[in-house]
Amino acid sequence: MTTIEDSLSEIRSVRNDIWRCRKPLQADLPDAEREMIEKRLLEQRSAFEGLLASTFPLALKLSSSSEETRLGLAFQSGNVDVFVERR
């Protein structure tokens, strides 16, 4: 069983990998290299979201309308932010 500290450490590690993948995309790259980096970034983001879901499984759905009230975790601009959205 992993501890919360281990999980948070792994989340930070993947987040840092995402930042490292995003940085070269700001430069002018050949198409093949850009596609390789974008693929790696997509894999890292998927891993990040999986880690978040397994570490913080709480996501309450309080409304079934299109404007839901939710308590959960968001991946925004490379940061993990706890948020509450209200209708």
Biopython code that builds the backbone (N, CA, C, O; Angstrom):
import numpy as np
from Bio.PDB.StructureBuilder import StructureBuilder

atoms = [
    (1, "MET", "N", (0.848, -1.178, 0.000)),
    (1, "MET", "CA", (0.000, 0.000, 0.000)),
    (1, "MET", "C", (0.893, 1.241, 0.000)),
    (1, "MET", "O", (1.810, 1.359, 0.813)),
    (2, "THR", "N", (0.618, 2.145, -0.905)),
    (2, "THR", "CA", (1.425, 3.360, -0.974)),
    (2, "THR", "C", (0.850, 4.424, -0.052)),
    (2, "THR", "O", (-0.354, 4.485, 0.196)),
    (3, "THR", "N", (1.739, 5.246, 0.437)),
    (3, "THR", "CA", (1.306, 6.325, 1.321)),
    (3, "THR", "C", (0.924, 7.538, 0.490)),
    (3, "THR", "O", (1.247, 7.616, -0.695)),
    (4, "ILE", "N", (0.247, 8.466, 1.105)),
    (4, "ILE", "CA", (-0.140, 9.688, 0.415)),
    (4, "ILE", "C", (1.097, 10.471, -0.013)),
    (4, "ILE", "O", (1.095, 11.114, -1.063)),
    (5, "GLU", "N", (2.163, 10.418, 0.802)),
    (5, "GLU", "CA", (3.397, 11.112, 0.450)),
    (5, "GLU", "C", (4.003, 10.531, -0.823)),
    (5, "GLU", "O", (4.496, 11.274, -1.672)),
    (6, "ASP", "N", (3.966, 9.189, -0.960)),
    (6, "ASP", "CA", (4.473, 8.547, -2.175)),
    (6, "ASP", "C", (3.646, 8.950, -3.393)),
    (6, "ASP", "O", (4.185, 9.233, -4.463)),
    (7, "SER", "N", (2.340, 8.968, -3.209)),
    (7, "SER", "CA", (1.453, 9.344, -4.310)),
    (7, "SER", "C", (1.676, 10.789, -4.730)),
    (7, "SER", "O", (1.740, 11.089, -5.923)),
    (8, "LEU", "N", (1.793, 11.682, -3.759)),
    (8, "LEU", "CA", (2.029, 13.089, -4.073)),
    (8, "LEU", "C", (3.378, 13.299, -4.745)),
    (8, "LEU", "O", (3.513, 14.134, -5.639)),
    (9, "SER", "N", (4.364, 12.546, -4.315)),
    (9, "SER", "CA", (5.685, 12.624, -4.935)),
    (9, "SER", "C", (5.623, 12.184, -6.395)),
    (9, "SER", "O", (6.235, 12.804, -7.264)),
    (10, "GLU", "N", (4.887, 11.122, -6.654)),
    (10, "GLU", "CA", (4.734, 10.646, -8.032)),
    (10, "GLU", "C", (3.953, 11.654, -8.879)),
    (10, "GLU", "O", (4.282, 11.867, -10.047)),
    (11, "ILE", "N", (2.939, 12.266, -8.307)),
    (11, "ILE", "CA", (2.171, 13.301, -9.013)),
    (11, "ILE", "C", (3.084, 14.466, -9.374)),
    (11, "ILE", "O", (3.046, 14.961, -10.501)),
    (12, "ARG", "N", (3.907, 14.907, -8.420)),
    (12, "ARG", "CA", (4.833, 16.011, -8.699)),
    (12, "ARG", "C", (5.829, 15.638, -9.796)),
    (12, "ARG", "O", (6.157, 16.461, -10.651)),
    (13, "SER", "N", (6.301, 14.411, -9.765)),
    (13, "SER", "CA", (7.253, 13.952, -10.772)),
    (13, "SER", "C", (6.645, 13.976, -12.171)),
    (13, "SER", "O", (7.277, 14.445, -13.118)),
    (14, "VAL", "N", (5.430, 13.477, -12.302)),
    (14, "VAL", "CA", (4.760, 13.479, -13.610)),
    (14, "VAL", "C", (4.442, 14.906, -14.030)),
    (14, "VAL", "O", (4.569, 15.246, -15.207)),
    (15, "ARG", "N", (4.034, 15.741, -13.092)),
    (15, "ARG", "CA", (3.766, 17.154, -13.402)),
    (15, "ARG", "C", (5.033, 17.823, -13.945)),
    (15, "ARG", "O", (4.972, 18.574, -14.918)),
    (16, "ASN", "N", (6.164, 17.552, -13.321)),
    (16, "ASN", "CA", (7.422, 18.124, -13.797)),
    (16, "ASN", "C", (7.782, 17.609, -15.188)),
    (16, "ASN", "O", (8.308, 18.356, -16.013)),
    (17, "ASP", "N", (7.501, 16.338, -15.445)),
    (17, "ASP", "CA", (7.722, 15.789, -16.792)),
    (17, "ASP", "C", (6.857, 16.514, -17.817)),
    (17, "ASP", "O", (7.304, 16.791, -18.930)),
    (18, "ILE", "N", (5.626, 16.817, -17.442)),
    (18, "ILE", "CA", (4.724, 17.545, -18.343)),
    (18, "ILE", "C", (5.303, 18.918, -18.651)),
    (18, "ILE", "O", (5.308, 19.349, -19.804)),
    (19, "TRP", "N", (5.790, 19.602, -17.626)),
    (19, "TRP", "CA", (6.386, 20.919, -17.843)),
    (19, "TRP", "C", (7.592, 20.819, -18.779)),
    (19, "TRP", "O", (7.777, 21.654, -19.663)),
    (20, "ARG", "N", (8.409, 19.780, -18.567)),
    (20, "ARG", "CA", (9.582, 19.599, -19.428)),
    (20, "ARG", "C", (9.179, 19.300, -20.865)),
    (20, "ARG", "O", (9.860, 19.728, -21.797)),
    (21, "CYS", "N", (8.085, 18.574, -21.057)),
    (21, "CYS", "CA", (7.610, 18.268, -22.414)),
    (21, "CYS", "C", (7.043, 19.517, -23.089)),
    (21, "CYS", "O", (7.190, 19.687, -24.300)),
    (22, "ARG", "N", (6.412, 20.370, -22.333)),
    (22, "ARG", "CA", (5.776, 21.558, -22.919)),
    (22, "ARG", "C", (6.780, 22.612, -23.343)),
    (22, "ARG", "O", (6.545, 23.337, -24.310)),
    (23, "LYS", "N", (7.893, 22.709, -22.638)),
    (23, "LYS", "CA", (8.867, 23.753, -22.916)),
    (23, "LYS", "C", (9.418, 23.696, -24.350)),
    (23, "LYS", "O", (9.441, 24.734, -25.011)),
    (24, "PRO", "N", (9.861, 22.544, -24.864)),
    (24, "PRO", "CA", (10.383, 22.516, -26.237)),
    (24, "PRO", "C", (9.329, 22.836, -27.297)),
    (24, "PRO", "O", (9.680, 23.240, -28.405)),
    (25, "LEU", "N", (8.050, 22.664, -26.978)),
    (25, "LEU", "CA", (7.000, 22.947, -27.955)),
    (25, "LEU", "C", (6.900, 24.432, -28.280)),
    (25, "LEU", "O", (6.287, 24.803, -29.281)),
    (26, "GLN", "N", (7.491, 25.281, -27.453)),
    (26, "GLN", "CA", (7.478, 26.715, -27.713)),
    (26, "GLN", "C", (8.471, 27.092, -28.811)),
    (26, "GLN", "O", (8.369, 28.170, -29.397)),
    (27, "ALA", "N", (9.420, 26.218, -29.088)),
    (27, "ALA", "CA", (10.432, 26.479, -30.112)),
    (27, "ALA", "C", (9.933, 25.990, -31.476)),
    (27, "ALA", "O", (8.954, 25.249, -31.568)),
    (28, "ASP", "N", (10.618, 26.416, -32.514)),
    (28, "ASP", "CA", (10.305, 25.976, -33.867)),
    (28, "ASP", "C", (10.971, 24.613, -34.080)),
    (28, "ASP", "O", (12.195, 24.524, -34.181)),
    (29, "LEU", "N", (10.161, 23.554, -34.148)),
    (29, "LEU", "CA", (10.671, 22.195, -34.259)),
    (29, "LEU", "C", (10.234, 21.560, -35.577)),
    (29, "LEU", "O", (9.214, 21.941, -36.150)),
    (30, "PRO", "N", (11.014, 20.592, -36.050)),
    (30, "PRO", "CA", (10.557, 19.809, -37.209)),
    (30, "PRO", "C", (9.274, 19.058, -36.837)),
    (30, "PRO", "O", (9.060, 18.717, -35.673)),
    (31, "ASP", "N", (8.432, 18.807, -37.832)),
    (31, "ASP", "CA", (7.139, 18.170, -37.582)),
    (31, "ASP", "C", (7.261, 16.839, -36.860)),
    (31, "ASP", "O", (6.492, 16.561, -35.940)),
    (32, "ALA", "N", (8.220, 16.010, -37.266)),
    (32, "ALA", "CA", (8.376, 14.683, -36.652)),
    (32, "ALA", "C", (8.721, 14.801, -35.168)),
    (32, "ALA", "O", (8.187, 14.066, -34.336)),
    (33, "GLU", "N", (9.617, 15.729, -34.847)),
    (33, "GLU", "CA", (10.007, 15.912, -33.447)),
    (33, "GLU", "C", (8.844, 16.482, -32.635)),
    (33, "GLU", "O", (8.613, 16.065, -31.500)),
    (34, "ARG", "N", (8.114, 17.432, -33.214)),
    (34, "ARG", "CA", (6.958, 18.026, -32.539)),
    (34, "ARG", "C", (5.903, 16.950, -32.248)),
    (34, "ARG", "O", (5.342, 16.910, -31.153)),
    (35, "GLU", "N", (5.637, 16.086, -33.221)),
    (35, "GLU", "CA", (4.651, 15.015, -33.022)),
    (35, "GLU", "C", (5.089, 14.059, -31.926)),
    (35, "GLU", "O", (4.265, 13.612, -31.128)),
    (36, "MET", "N", (6.390, 13.738, -31.877)),
    (36, "MET", "CA", (6.898, 12.845, -30.843)),
    (36, "MET", "C", (6.711, 13.471, -29.457)),
    (36, "MET", "O", (6.292, 12.795, -28.517)),
    (37, "ILE", "N", (7.021, 14.755, -29.339)),
    (37, "ILE", "CA", (6.878, 15.450, -28.055)),
    (37, "ILE", "C", (5.406, 15.556, -27.663)),
    (37, "ILE", "O", (5.060, 15.361, -26.498)),
    (38, "GLU", "N", (4.539, 15.865, -28.628)),
    (38, "GLU", "CA", (3.109, 15.959, -28.335)),
    (38, "GLU", "C", (2.545, 14.612, -27.886)),
    (38, "GLU", "O", (1.690, 14.553, -27.002)),
    (39, "LYS", "N", (3.032, 13.527, -28.504)),
    (39, "LYS", "CA", (2.594, 12.195, -28.091)),
    (39, "LYS", "C", (3.038, 11.908, -26.657)),
    (39, "LYS", "O", (2.264, 11.388, -25.854)),
    (40, "ARG", "N", (4.276, 12.247, -26.344)),
    (40, "ARG", "CA", (4.800, 12.051, -24.982)),
    (40, "ARG", "C", (4.003, 12.894, -23.984)),
    (40, "ARG", "O", (3.694, 12.436, -22.884)),
    (41, "LEU", "N", (3.675, 14.119, -24.372)),
    (41, "LEU", "CA", (2.897, 15.001, -23.505)),
    (41, "LEU", "C", (1.515, 14.417, -23.234)),
    (41, "LEU", "O", (1.028, 14.452, -22.104)),
    (42, "LEU", "N", (0.898, 13.890, -24.260)),
    (42, "LEU", "CA", (-0.417, 13.259, -24.098)),
    (42, "LEU", "C", (-0.338, 12.062, -23.143)),
    (42, "LEU", "O", (-1.213, 11.882, -22.296)),
    (43, "GLU", "N", (0.707, 11.252, -23.283)),
    (43, "GLU", "CA", (0.897, 10.106, -22.380)),
    (43, "GLU", "C", (1.088, 10.571, -20.940)),
    (43, "GLU", "O", (0.525, 9.990, -20.013)),
    (44, "GLN", "N", (1.890, 11.625, -20.759)),
    (44, "GLN", "CA", (2.137, 12.135, -19.411)),
    (44, "GLN", "C", (0.871, 12.722, -18.794)),
    (44, "GLN", "O", (0.605, 12.526, -17.608)),
    (45, "ARG", "N", (0.099, 13.435, -19.591)),
    (45, "ARG", "CA", (-1.151, 14.003, -19.067)),
    (45, "ARG", "C", (-2.131, 12.909, -18.673)),
    (45, "ARG", "O", (-2.834, 13.028, -17.669)),
    (46, "SER", "N", (-2.174, 11.855, -19.457)),
    (46, "SER", "CA", (-3.043, 10.726, -19.130)),
    (46, "SER", "C", (-2.594, 10.074, -17.821)),
    (46, "SER", "O", (-3.418, 9.749, -16.966)),
    (47, "ALA", "N", (-1.290, 9.887, -17.675)),
    (47, "ALA", "CA", (-0.747, 9.318, -16.438)),
    (47, "ALA", "C", (-1.054, 10.229, -15.253)),
    (47, "ALA", "O", (-1.402, 9.755, -14.171)),
    (48, "PHE", "N", (-0.924, 11.538, -15.461)),
    (48, "PHE", "CA", (-1.202, 12.518, -14.413)),
    (48, "PHE", "C", (-2.655, 12.430, -13.958)),
    (48, "PHE", "O", (-2.939, 12.393, -12.761)),
    (49, "GLU", "N", (-3.565, 12.397, -14.918)),
    (49, "GLU", "CA", (-4.986, 12.303, -14.583)),
    (49, "GLU", "C", (-5.306, 10.999, -13.867)),
    (49, "GLU", "O", (-6.122, 10.982, -12.947)),
    (50, "GLY", "N", (-4.669, 9.903, -14.281)),
    (50, "GLY", "CA", (-4.867, 8.627, -13.603)),
    (50, "GLY", "C", (-4.372, 8.660, -12.169)),
    (50, "GLY", "O", (-5.030, 8.145, -11.265)),
    (51, "LEU", "N", (-3.216, 9.264, -11.963)),
    (51, "LEU", "CA", (-2.679, 9.389, -10.606)),
    (51, "LEU", "C", (-3.588, 10.249, -9.733)),
    (51, "LEU", "O", (-3.831, 9.927, -8.570)),
    (52, "LEU", "N", (-4.088, 11.345, -10.304)),
    (52, "LEU", "CA", (-5.004, 12.196, -9.540)),
    (52, "LEU", "C", (-6.264, 11.429, -9.150)),
    (52, "LEU", "O", (-6.724, 11.509, -8.010)),
    (53, "ALA", "N", (-6.814, 10.688, -10.105)),
    (53, "ALA", "CA", (-8.047, 9.950, -9.836)),
    (53, "ALA", "C", (-7.835, 8.875, -8.775)),
    (53, "ALA", "O", (-8.716, 8.638, -7.949)),
    (54, "SER", "N", (-6.680, 8.228, -8.790)),
    (54, "SER", "CA", (-6.446, 7.178, -7.805)),
    (54, "SER", "C", (-6.047, 7.741, -6.442)),
    (54, "SER", "O", (-6.323, 7.125, -5.412)),
    (55, "THR", "N", (-5.405, 8.898, -6.430)),
    (55, "THR", "CA", (-4.983, 9.502, -5.167)),
    (55, "THR", "C", (-6.119, 10.261, -4.504)),
    (55, "THR", "O", (-6.272, 10.232, -3.283)),
    (56, "PHE", "N", (-6.924, 10.947, -5.331)),
    (56, "PHE", "CA", (-8.040, 11.750, -4.833)),
    (56, "PHE", "C", (-9.322, 11.283, -5.520)),
    (56, "PHE", "O", (-9.815, 11.961, -6.421)),
    (57, "PRO", "N", (-9.867, 10.145, -5.111)),
    (57, "PRO", "CA", (-11.023, 9.587, -5.812)),
    (57, "PRO", "C", (-12.334, 10.321, -5.559)),
    (57, "PRO", "O", (-13.350, 9.981, -6.166)),
    (58, "LEU", "N", (-12.338, 11.305, -4.690)),
    (58, "LEU", "CA", (-13.564, 12.010, -4.348)),
    (58, "LEU", "C", (-13.993, 12.934, -5.479)),
    (58, "LEU", "O", (-13.260, 13.845, -5.863)),
    (59, "ALA", "N", (-15.159, 12.695, -5.995)),
    (59, "ALA", "CA", (-15.784, 13.583, -6.978)),
    (59, "ALA", "C", (-17.285, 13.407, -6.809)),
    (59, "ALA", "O", (-17.861, 12.425, -7.278)),
    (60, "LEU", "N", (-17.900, 14.342, -6.153)),
    (60, "LEU", "CA", (-19.323, 14.246, -5.867)),
    (60, "LEU", "C", (-20.117, 14.923, -6.964)),
    (60, "LEU", "O", (-19.828, 16.062, -7.329)),
    (61, "LYS", "N", (-21.095, 14.247, -7.483)),
    (61, "LYS", "CA", (-21.978, 14.822, -8.490)),
    (61, "LYS", "C", (-23.291, 15.137, -7.787)),
    (61, "LYS", "O", (-24.038, 14.233, -7.413)),
    (62, "LEU", "N", (-23.566, 16.420, -7.611)),
    (62, "LEU", "CA", (-24.723, 16.830, -6.842)),
    (62, "LEU", "C", (-25.906, 17.235, -7.703)),
    (62, "LEU", "O", (-27.001, 17.451, -7.184)),
    (63, "SER", "N", (-25.705, 17.341, -9.004)),
    (63, "SER", "CA", (-26.770, 17.768, -9.901)),
    (63, "SER", "C", (-26.602, 17.048, -11.230)),
    (63, "SER", "O", (-25.475, 16.768, -11.639)),
    (64, "SER", "N", (-27.697, 16.744, -11.908)),
    (64, "SER", "CA", (-27.604, 16.055, -13.183)),
    (64, "SER", "C", (-27.753, 17.001, -14.366)),
    (64, "SER", "O", (-27.709, 16.554, -15.512)),
    (65, "SER", "N", (-27.928, 18.303, -14.116)),
    (65, "SER", "CA", (-28.071, 19.260, -15.205)),
    (65, "SER", "C", (-26.723, 19.524, -15.864)),
    (65, "SER", "O", (-25.688, 19.081, -15.365)),
    (66, "SER", "N", (-26.732, 20.237, -16.976)),
    (66, "SER", "CA", (-25.485, 20.519, -17.682)),
    (66, "SER", "C", (-24.591, 21.452, -16.875)),
    (66, "SER", "O", (-23.371, 21.432, -17.042)),
    (67, "GLU", "N", (-25.175, 22.267, -16.006)),
    (67, "GLU", "CA", (-24.385, 23.089, -15.101)),
    (67, "GLU", "C", (-24.377, 22.395, -13.745)),
    (67, "GLU", "O", (-25.207, 22.665, -12.878)),
    (68, "GLU", "N", (-23.419, 21.499, -13.591)),
    (68, "GLU", "CA", (-23.360, 20.702, -12.377)),
    (68, "GLU", "C", (-22.676, 21.464, -11.256)),
    (68, "GLU", "O", (-21.851, 22.348, -11.485)),
    (69, "THR", "N", (-23.040, 21.098, -10.050)),
    (69, "THR", "CA", (-22.309, 21.542, -8.883)),
    (69, "THR", "C", (-21.416, 20.371, -8.509)),
    (69, "THR", "O", (-21.897, 19.276, -8.213)),
    (70, "ARG", "N", (-20.119, 20.612, -8.524)),
    (70, "ARG", "CA", (-19.190, 19.505, -8.286)),
    (70, "ARG", "C", (-18.103, 19.913, -7.318)),
    (70, "ARG", "O", (-17.689, 21.071, -7.264)),
    (71, "LEU", "N", (-17.652, 18.940, -6.561)),
    (71, "LEU", "CA", (-16.490, 19.099, -5.717)),
    (71, "LEU", "C", (-15.488, 18.096, -6.231)),
    (71, "LEU", "O", (-15.796, 16.907, -6.301)),
    (72, "GLY", "N", (-14.299, 18.535, -6.592)),
    (72, "GLY", "CA", (-13.330, 17.601, -7.138)),
    (72, "GLY", "C", (-11.989, 18.245, -7.323)),
    (72, "GLY", "O", (-11.663, 19.242, -6.679)),
    (73, "LEU", "N", (-11.215, 17.670, -8.205)),
    (73, "LEU", "CA", (-9.882, 18.170, -8.507)),
    (73, "LEU", "C", (-9.806, 18.522, -9.972)),
    (73, "LEU", "O", (-10.415, 17.858, -10.811)),
    (74, "ALA", "N", (-9.067, 19.558, -10.282)),
    (74, "ALA", "CA", (-8.930, 19.979, -11.674)),
    (74, "ALA", "C", (-7.470, 20.070, -12.050)),
    (74, "ALA", "O", (-6.619, 20.403, -11.226)),
    (75, "PHE", "N", (-7.195, 19.776, -13.283)),
    (75, "PHE", "CA", (-5.878, 19.971, -13.843)),
    (75, "PHE", "C", (-5.976, 21.248, -14.667)),
    (75, "PHE", "O", (-6.546, 21.252, -15.759)),
    (76, "GLN", "N", (-5.419, 22.325, -14.138)),
    (76, "GLN", "CA", (-5.527, 23.611, -14.821)),
    (76, "GLN", "C", (-4.143, 24.214, -14.921)),
    (76, "GLN", "O", (-3.484, 24.446, -13.908)),
    (77, "SER", "N", (-3.709, 24.465, -16.127)),
    (77, "SER", "CA", (-2.436, 25.134, -16.396)),
    (77, "SER", "C", (-1.273, 24.456, -15.698)),
    (77, "SER", "O", (-0.352, 25.123, -15.226)),
    (78, "GLY", "N", (-1.310, 23.139, -15.631)),
    (78, "GLY", "CA", (-0.207, 22.408, -15.034)),
    (78, "GLY", "C", (-0.229, 22.362, -13.522)),
    (78, "GLY", "O", (0.690, 21.810, -12.917)),
    (79, "ASN", "N", (-1.237, 22.918, -12.897)),
    (79, "ASN", "CA", (-1.336, 22.911, -11.434)),
    (79, "ASN", "C", (-2.530, 22.085, -11.011)),
    (79, "ASN", "O", (-3.519, 21.977, -11.736)),
    (80, "VAL", "N", (-2.430, 21.509, -9.840)),
    (80, "VAL", "CA", (-3.560, 20.793, -9.272)),
    (80, "VAL", "C", (-4.249, 21.760, -8.335)),
    (80, "VAL", "O", (-3.667, 22.199, -7.343)),
    (81, "ASP", "N", (-5.491, 22.092, -8.650)),
    (81, "ASP", "CA", (-6.248, 23.037, -7.840)),
    (81, "ASP", "C", (-7.525, 22.368, -7.372)),
    (81, "ASP", "O", (-8.215, 21.714, -8.155)),
    (82, "VAL", "N", (-7.838, 22.529, -6.106)),
    (82, "VAL", "CA", (-9.120, 22.061, -5.600)),
    (82, "VAL", "C", (-10.124, 23.147, -5.928)),
    (82, "VAL", "O", (-9.850, 24.332, -5.736)),
    (83, "PHE", "N", (-11.282, 22.749, -6.421)),
    (83, "PHE", "CA", (-12.245, 23.754, -6.815)),
    (83, "PHE", "C", (-13.639, 23.347, -6.407)),
    (83, "PHE", "O", (-13.922, 22.169, -6.188)),
    (84, "VAL", "N", (-14.514, 24.342, -6.308)),
    (84, "VAL", "CA", (-15.947, 24.144, -6.118)),
    (84, "VAL", "C", (-16.619, 25.010, -7.162)),
    (84, "VAL", "O", (-16.401, 26.220, -7.208)),
    (85, "GLU", "N", (-17.425, 24.400, -7.990)),
    (85, "GLU", "CA", (-18.166, 25.115, -9.038)),
    (85, "GLU", "C", (-19.618, 25.186, -8.600)),
    (85, "GLU", "O", (-20.178, 24.183, -8.158)),
    (86, "ARG", "N", (-20.233, 26.348, -8.713)),
    (86, "ARG", "CA", (-21.635, 26.486, -8.331)),
    (86, "ARG", "C", (-22.421, 27.005, -9.499)),
    (86, "ARG", "O", (-21.918, 27.781, -10.312)),
    (87, "ARG", "N", (-23.690, 26.563, -9.581)),
    (87, "ARG", "CA", (-24.562, 27.042, -10.655)),
    (87, "ARG", "C", (-24.935, 28.488, -10.440)),
    (87, "ARG", "O", (-25.666, 29.064, -11.245)),
]
sb = StructureBuilder()
sb.init_structure("model")
sb.init_model(0)
sb.init_chain("A")
sb.init_seg("    ")
for serial, (resi, resn, name, xyz) in enumerate(atoms, 1):
    if name == "N":
        sb.init_residue(resn, " ", resi, " ")
    sb.init_atom(name, np.array(xyz, "f"), 0.0, 1.0, " ", f" {name:<3s}", serial, name[0])
structure = sb.get_structure()
